[in-house]
């Protein structure tokens, strides 16, 4: 009885190379977009720190104000009064989820 190769075994190296080349620009696009968002976030924070005083706000629209405050906790000051362990908890959680 002849041996039948599975799909991966039957694929030639050329087909596999073509597939990885197609995937690369999409990955680069998402990485570039992520980098752009992070850059804009950091530039906005730098602008707010240099242009506003703590507690000062700017009305951007009739329903949206930009207010300079410091968040000493996690999301929306969750665990703000905790003793500092929350940073390491969330770092560990992020690492565990990433694996």
C-alpha positions as CSV (number, residue, x, y, z in Angstrom):
1,X,0.0,0.0,0.0
2,X,1.5,3.4,-1.0
3,X,2.1,5.9,1.8
4,X,-0.1,9.1,1.5
5,X,1.5,12.3,2.8
6,X,-0.5,14.7,4.9
7,X,-1.0,18.2,3.6
8,X,2.1,19.6,5.3
9,X,4.3,16.8,4.0
10,X,3.0,17.2,0.5
11,X,3.6,21.0,0.3
12,X,6.8,22.0,-1.4
13,X,9.2,24.5,0.2
14,X,8.2,27.1,-2.5
15,X,4.5,26.9,-1.4
16,X,5.5,27.4,2.2
17,X,7.8,30.3,1.4
18,X,5.1,32.0,-0.5
19,X,2.7,31.6,2.4
20,X,5.1,33.2,4.9
21,X,5.8,36.1,2.5
22,X,2.1,36.8,2.2
23,X,1.7,36.8,6.0
24,X,4.6,39.1,6.7
25,X,3.2,42.4,5.3
26,X,0.0,41.9,7.3
27,X,2.1,41.4,10.5
28,X,4.2,44.4,9.7
29,X,1.0,46.5,9.1
30,X,-0.4,45.6,12.5
31,X,2.9,46.2,14.2
32,X,3.3,49.5,12.5
33,X,-0.2,50.5,13.5
34,X,0.4,49.5,17.1
35,X,3.6,51.5,17.1
36,X,1.8,54.5,15.7
37,X,-0.9,54.3,18.4
38,X,1.7,54.0,21.2
39,X,3.6,57.0,19.7
40,X,0.5,59.2,19.6
41,X,-0.4,58.1,23.1
42,X,3.0,59.1,24.5
43,X,3.1,62.4,22.5
44,X,-0.4,63.3,23.9
45,X,0.8,62.6,27.4
46,X,3.9,64.7,26.9
47,X,1.8,67.6,25.6
48,X,-0.7,67.4,28.5
49,X,2.1,67.3,31.1
50,X,3.8,70.3,29.5
51,X,0.7,72.4,28.7
52,X,-1.6,71.8,31.7
53,X,-1.4,72.1,35.4
54,X,-2.5,69.2,37.6
55,X,-6.3,69.3,37.8
56,X,-6.7,71.7,34.9
57,X,-9.1,70.8,32.0
58,X,-9.6,71.7,28.4
59,X,-13.1,71.5,26.8
60,X,-12.5,69.7,23.5
61,X,-16.2,69.3,22.6
62,X,-19.5,70.0,24.4
63,X,-19.3,66.5,25.9
64,X,-15.6,65.7,26.1
65,X,-13.1,67.4,28.4
66,X,-9.4,66.6,28.7
67,X,-8.4,66.7,32.4
68,X,-4.8,66.4,33.7
69,X,-4.8,63.9,36.6
70,X,-2.5,61.1,37.7
71,X,-3.9,57.6,38.0
72,X,-2.1,55.9,40.9
73,X,-3.9,52.6,40.6
74,X,-4.6,50.1,37.9
75,X,-7.5,50.7,35.5
76,X,-9.5,53.8,36.6
77,X,-7.6,53.9,39.9
78,X,-8.7,50.4,40.8
79,X,-6.5,49.3,43.8
80,X,-5.1,52.8,44.2
81,X,-4.8,52.4,47.9
82,X,-3.0,49.0,47.7
83,X,0.6,48.8,48.8
84,X,2.2,48.4,45.4
85,X,1.8,44.6,45.0
86,X,-0.8,45.2,42.2
87,X,1.9,46.2,39.7
88,X,3.7,42.9,40.1
89,X,0.4,41.0,40.1
90,X,-0.6,42.5,36.7
91,X,2.9,42.0,35.2
92,X,2.8,38.4,36.2
93,X,-0.8,38.0,34.9
94,X,0.2,39.6,31.6
95,X,3.2,37.3,31.3
96,X,1.1,34.2,32.1
97,X,-1.5,35.2,29.5
98,X,1.2,35.8,26.9
99,X,2.7,32.4,27.2
